[in-house]
Amino acid sequence: MNADADREEIHHRQVDLRFYKRTDGLYEVEGRLIDTKSHPFRRQLADDDLPPGTALHDIVVRMVIDESMLVHDVQAQMQATPFAVCTGASETLRPLRGLSIASGWNKRVRELLVGAASCTHVVELLGPMAATAFQGLAPQRLARINEAVSEDERAAKVNSCFAYSEKREVVARLWPHLHKKQLPRAEE
């Protein structure tokens, strides 16, 4: 990459993800996607240009879950969209209620909200929102995983990512009985 090349911003996408604990014992994850252009932009079917910096998309999705990652409610607010009809996509998220955020979440979301069934940008937000919920509930999971009865959860964590490799220091220090020593490479 040439760091000395001049460049001009054309498009700016902002994605903001937040996790909240609610007073009713549930949790809420909120995702917001904002798209702006750095130059005047004419939307299809529009008579006038949007001024630079005006949101083409400003979409907020809120998902209510419990500690087991079960979706209780999910709603979208379409605050700025390229077409007036886009706001109808806020009503397409009902099929997600009752699902659990777990392995296969992104695939299931794409199956339920494929193409014209929902808004592409809402679907794009739901994956990072699931990851945000997972991180938001990390303290509860980590406390539970170290309980004596959680051997299955510990075993499932091993090899789930780079750091938790059965051959790395993290597993060796946290759960020595699950650690597998890395054999030294034979000299060639």
Secondary structure, 3 states (H helix, E strand, C coil): CCCCCCCCCCEEEEEEEEEEECCCCCEEEEEEEEEEECCCEECCCCCCEECCCCEEEEEEEEEEECCCCEEEEEEEEEEECCCHHHHHHHHCCHHHCCCECCCCHHHHHHHHCCHHHCCHHHHHHHHHHHHHHHHHCHHHHHHHHCCCCCHHHHHHHCCCCCCCCCCCHHHHHHCHHHCCCCCCCCCC
